[in-house]
Amino acid sequence: MPKATFDPDSVPVTLEELEARTGLPIEAIEARLNGTPVAADWAGRKVIPGSAARRLVEDHRREIREHEEREAARRAAAERWQRERERVFQEAFEAALPGFVREELAAMSESFTGFVLASGVPSSTPTARARAQEAAREAVQRWERRNPRPE
């Protein structure tokens, strides 16, 4: 007796089953069929061959996976960009602050009573910090012009 083989085309799949499996509306499923013949089962429901249904589901899953991969790559690029942007700001601030403190010290009288380190040298002043922050913001703006935010 010959061995029975299973033909996936012999098992019809309703468009409603595909809608439940993929989450796609029936109109979108019909649009993706690309000429696949649509028949009716005994209850009058639209059906397609099992192999076409399998391809449709596989294609839909692949599209979802590719979209998720693109989104993950986009998020990772945005996070790298933000970390680099913050690093540029911090480095520019740290580089500018000592110079602004020295400028203020040179301009101040000997009666300065602000924040002072144990050595007697001010660690910073509000004005020096504000100027350093402004310099850092300018450095970040220059960096952003050369490195636009990833889409």
Summary of the structure (lengths in Angstrom):
residues: 151
radius of gyration: 33.2
end to end distance: 62.7
largest distance: 110.2
contacts: 355
relative contact order: 0.10
helix: 64%
strand: 5%
